């Protein structure tokens, strides 16, 4: 499971950083290293880009797992360069930004990335979303292909009229989730499962903001 | 009391419906004109609901205009733009204003339209919307609460007889029937042999099937639809027929083809009626009907 990110357009970052001349940069050694959006190389490139704009980079760190509590230890270790900066630019997903903002409360912590989705890695550099974390898993009845995620419209009772030659109306490169589900259920001799009416989803399984206490 | 359209469906008469698309804006003159052309020529008029995900004057507004002008409206409702609360509220409003026929659709995807960054809702799907209507008719809303005054609708749905692959589509068709669909208006069909095969399947269910007839206005348009519109396949012989029509007469040829198809469907009792979609050329729907002799 990886948190999939992309770098924000540099113009947007420039705008967000316009009031700050001294920046501390934090990357992440896990997900954003894999997606090449916030690992050692990307942090170094960002440092150069900011310096070429006349910013002073007071320091940088690539936190092994930026969403974890190790961020606290590294924030403490880098405390002097963090404190001499005016803003922290985080090249982790939003979970890493959140984590950093809990330890550095007297300065703005600014995301350098947009967090897109929680995805899996196919090993060939392709990251795809397979779960939308809806809180009511239907995989057991859908031949393990999630229609909430794999169908553009998140339909629960079969394909829409936009399906064409097994592809999706929004992108001819994308498979129609319901063709995949149908084929796989058929292969498993379980088409009756697809005939079953799926009632409207409960969108309030855990009302937002979602919190679960594990005692 | 069943709607006028429902009584006609049950009468066994060969049904003819057509459709109008409301305008983008408040100038309703053209829509009124189309209503006036169609209202006495067809049994009911569908009003599209932000067709192709393009924001327009609302479907319910078009239906009220049809009512006011003496026609029988079919309210198209997609699940794209409203959650279950808004859909139910609109059904209450439609009912109280005399709109008694509803066509339940999923709705096109947001990115194909003209508000590409909008949030697609899809809180319900078309099968769930059909069930929602039946639930409301029983006096309850989807939250399980009592309604003070209920509704009664003739509910319909759509099906794409030439979808590829067809099996998942037919499975959903069955779910729609079970959910309470009383009639189906199909995606455009051109190959009547293939459509007859679909009808052999559909005849097993207690629903009325109106074959979708999309007017072909030129060979180019026919080819475009075949290449780009999911589930539409115009056979090459029809494309050739349009291409070989003398210059400036392709539309007349399209009217002739549509008329011919309606005649065959009716004479051979292949299905229960037709739904004619003229897509911007509503003026010629009476010509198609005249060509078909209905």
Interface residues (C-beta under 8 A of the other chain):
Chain A: X152 X153 X154 X155 X156 X157 X158 X159 X160 X161 X162 X163 X164 X165 X166 X169 X170 X178 X179 X181 X182 X186 X191 X194 X195 X197 X198 X199 X200 X201 X203
Chain B: X80 X84 X105 X106 X107 X108 X109 X111 X112 X120 X122 X123 X124 X125 X126 X127 X128 X131 X142 X158 X160 X163 X164 X165 X167 X168 X169 X171 X172 X174 X175 X178 X179 X187 X230 X231
